[in-house]
Amino acid sequence: MPCKSFVVVLCHGSYHTPAPYQALVDALTAKGIEAHCPQRPTCDLSQLNIGNPSNPDFDRRAPPGGYPLPADDATEIGLLLDKLIARGKSVLLAGHSSGGWVAAEAAQSHRQAPVRLREGKTGGVIGIFFIGAFIVPQGQSVNSFFQPPGGKVVVPPFMQFHKHGVNGLGTMVDPEEYLFNDLDSATAKKWASTLTAAPVMNSPLTHNPYDVLPCAYVVLEKDRTLLKEYQEGMAASQSKPFTIYHAPCGHSPHISWTNELAAKMEEFGNQVLAERSTAD
């Protein structure tokens, strides 16, 4: 099958590996869309000093030099983007959950297709596709955006911190309930077993891609981690309108709504390319 004229780069959620997203990568590939989902360093057990990954100890101290930062996640995605853009590829960035921050940060001005076009260059990031994701304003981190002012840390019911509190690692609580509530119990348990850990996401977003790049948002109607009203509010608060889709599922549509999600990504990518072609 010939490849479509854009590539998808997926930024997965916190506490994850790329494994639960492989079905979505495969669904995009079946449509002729090249797709990638790199491992985020902040969620990579091999970089978190947890001892034996098969029996992790989340109470250990941070590794020498500290935990990876969300900025390191964006750098990892950026390395892949730079390789694709060097090949002249148009890229649709996609961010799930906290991966929305990573996608936004990685979509730096020098990688944006409209900016590159004005410079006489081909390729670049054509848009951002948010999937039940955090839309964090410039200058704020995921942590600062979601925590109340005053310095008191509020821990959401779906996560816990370990021995070193907010300076250490967090993990998911009851993921079958909060992440995989629309899956059968065996499938939910399978994917819950692949979850990792992560430090607090405290890197600030260094720029504002939302007003420059076309953006889409998939509202997850049955999400128990990030309620749909909050998702809708984040998308509606942007000065440049987002394309809005609705998914009748929980927080993991890459598993429970795979083919439909791939179809929405294909639709949005084609829409952006058509609009760019008309503008040219």
N, C-alpha and C positions, 0 to 999 in steps of 0.2 A: 504494500500500500504506500503511495507517495506521501511524503511528509507535508503537513500543513505549513503555512508560512509564518507560524509563530511557535515558540517553545514555551512550555510551562515550567517554572521553578517553584516548588512547594516549600514553604517554611512551616515545619510542623509545630505542634503545641509543646508546652513545657511538660516535663516528666515523660517524654516520649522518645522512642527511636523511630526511624523511618518505617519500621515493619508494618504498623497498622495502615500506612498510607500506600503500601505497595499495590493494593487492589485498585486504588484511584490512578496511580501511575500506569498500571496495566490497561485500565479502561481508556485513558487518554491515548496510550500507545496504539490501542486497537482502532482508534479514530484517526490514526496517522499523525498524532501530535507528540513530538518528542517531549518527554517529561522527566524531571529530576527531583529528588527529595533528599538533600544532604543531611547528615547528622549534625544537630546543633551542639556545639561544645558544652554549653551550660547544662545539657541533659545527658551528657556522655559519661557513664559511670567510670570509664577508664581515666577520666580527667578530674574526678571528684574526691580521690583519696578515700575510698570506701572499703578498701581491702579486697577480699574475694568477691567478685561480681555475683557469684552464685549464692553467696551468703553475706550480703553487704552490711557494713556497720556504718550507719548514718550519724553516729555520735562522734566519729573521729574529727580531728581538726582539719582545717582547710589545707590543701596541698601547699608546698613552698611556692610563694609568689601569689597565693590566693586562688580563689575559684575563678573559672572562666567568667567573663562578663557578657551580658547581652550584646555589647559592642563587638565581642569576638564572634558571636553568632552571625551578626550582620557582615563581618569581615569574611567569614567562611562562605556565606551566600554570595558576597561580592566577588570573591575569587572565581566562582563558577560563572557568574554573570559576565565578568570580564572576558573569560574564555569564549563564551557563546557570542558576545557582542563582537569580539575580534573576528569571528567567523561571519559577521554580518547578520546575525540572527536577531529577529524581533522577539522579545521575551515578555510573557505575561507572568508577573509575580503573583503568587498566591500565598496568603497567610491564614493559618487556622489558629484560633484562640490567641495565645500570646505571640504566636508567629506573625500576627498582624503588625506588631511593633518591629519585628525583625525585617519583614518585607518592606515596611515604610522606610526604615533606616538604610536598608541596602539600596533603595531606589534613589541614590544620590544624583545630583544634577548632571554630572558628567556621564551618567549611564542612561539618562532619560532620552527616549527616541526623539521627542520634539526639539530638545536642545541640540542633539547630535545632527538632526536634519538641518537646522539653521547654520550649523558649522560645516555643512556639506558632507556629513558622515552618514553611513548606513547603520542599521541595527539599533538596538537599545531597548530599554524597558518601555513597553507601550501602555501599560496600565497595571493596576493592582486589584486583585480579586480577594476580598475578605470573606472568610468563612466562619461565622460566629466568632469574630475576632475582635481584639482590642484596637480601638482607634485612639491613639494617644497623641495629644497636641505637642507641637514643637516645644522643646525645653523641659518636657516632663518625661519621667520614666514610667513604666507600668506600675511600679510600687507607689510612686508619689501621686499618680493619677487616681488610683483606686483606694488609697488610704485617706482617712479623714484628716483635716488639719489639726495641729496641736501636738503631734508627735506620738500619740497613743496608737499602737499597732493593733489592728483588727484582723484576726485570722479567720478567713472564710471557713464555713463548715466542711468544705470538701478537701481541706488540706491541713497538715500538721507540720510544725517545726520540731527538730530533734534537740539534742543536748545543748547546742550553742545558739538556740533560738533563731532570731532573724539574721544573725551573723553566720549561721550554719546552713544546713540543708533542709528543704521542705520536701514532703512527699504527699501523695494523694491519700485521702480517706474515702472509703466506700466507693471506689471508682465504678463498680458495677451499677451503683445507683446514680452517680453524678455524671459519668462519662458515657456509659454504655446502657442506659436505661431502656432503650428501644431494641436491644438485642436479646436473643434467647440466653439463658443463664450460662450455658456451656461456652458460647462464643464470647460473652462478656467476661467470663472468668479467664478465658484464653488470652484476651488482649490486656486484661488487668495484670496478668503475670509478666507482661513485657514492659511495664512502666518503670521508670527510673527515679531520679531525684533531681533537684535543681536548687541553686541559691536564689535569693531574692533578685528580681529584675530591676536593677537600680541605675542602669545607663540611661541618660536623657536622650530623647530624639533630637538630632542635631539640625534638622531641616523640616520643611513642610511640603511633602510631595502631593498632598491631597488636592491642592488648588491647581496643580500643574498637569497631573496625569489623570486620565479617565479611571474611575474607581467603581467597583461593584461590591455589593454586600449581600451575602446569603444569610437571612434571618432564620435561625433554627427555632422552630415553633415550640418544641418540647424540651428545650435545653434547660437542665436543672443546675448547671454550673454558672452560666451567664444568661439571666432571664431575657426572653425575647424583647421585653419592653426596654431593657437597658441597651440591647443591640440596636433596636430601632432608634433610640434616642441618640446614640453615638453617630449613627449614619446620618440622621436628620439634622444634626447640629453643624454639619459641614457647609461651608459657604458655596462650594460647587456641588451640585446634586449628584448623588450616587445612583447607579442603576441598582434597583433592589429586586432580589429574588426571595422567595419563601420556601423553606424546606420543612415538611411535616415530620421532623425527626429530632432526636436529641443532639448532644454535643459532638457526636462523631459521625457526621454524614458521609465521610470518606469510607466508612464501613457499612452503614445502614442504608445509604442512599447513593451508592457509588456511581452507577451508570447515569442517574439523573444529574448528579453533581458534575460529572464529566461533560454532560451535554450542556449544562449552563456555562461552564468554563469555555467550551467550544463556541457557544453562541456569543458570549461577551467578547472573546478574542476576535472573532470574525467581525463583530459590530465595530470594534475599535479600529480594526484595519480598514473596514469599509469607509468609516468616517475620515480616517487619515487620507485615504485615496481620494475622496471627494474634495477634501481641503486642499490637497496638492493640485 
